[in-house]
Amino acid sequence: MPITCSLDLEMAERKINNGELAAMAGVHRSSIAKLRRNAFLMIDAAVLEKICKALELQPGDLLHYQADG
């Protein structure tokens, strides 16, 4: 997948789990789990905004493009 999310790394650095981030950001734990596993087809802008606000990050800190091959 050319677009990846480094939410898992950011959460590990802060030593927080899905439930804690869900409570901080006001989003469902399943949304966080999908982003952590890079198992998303699209990202809801409102969810991304809430996560970025909770972690004090920019979207570019989480989303990365990796060219195929």
N, C-alpha and C positions, 0 to 999 in steps of 0.2 A: 504494500500500500504506500503510495508516494507521500501522503500526508500522515504524520504521526503526532501523537500527543505525549508530552513528557510529564503529565500530571502525576503519574506514579512516582517519579523521581522527586518532584516538588513535595509531595506528601511524605515521602520517606525522610527527606531532609528535615521536615517539620515534626516528624514522628506523630502523624495523625492518621486515623483510619477513615473509611468511607462514611461511617456514621457521624464522626466528629465534623468532617467537612460538610456533610449534608446539613447538619444543624447550623454550622457557621454561615453557609451560603444560602440556605433556604431552598435547596433543590433535593430531588429524590435520590436516594442512594444508588439506584440502578443507573441513573445518568452518569454518576461519578464512576461506577464500576465499568461501564462501557468505554468511557474515555481512558481509564487506566489500562484497559486491555487492548486499546486501539481497535475496538469492535464496533465502530460507529460508521454509518453511511453519510450522515450529515450531523451538524452540530447546531443546536438551537442557540441563537445569538443571546437570548436572555439568560440561558443557563451558563454560557461562557462568561457573560458579563458578571453574573453573581459569583462564580468561582474566582474570577480574576479579582473582584472586589474583596472577597473574603481572604484571599492569599496575598493581596497587594501586588499583583502581577499585571503584565500586559498580555494580550492574546498571543503575541509573537514569542513570549517566554514559554508558552505551552505548545504551540503548533509549529511543526517543522516540515519542510518539504525535502524529500529525498528522491532524486531522479532514479528511475529504473535503469538497471544495468550499469 
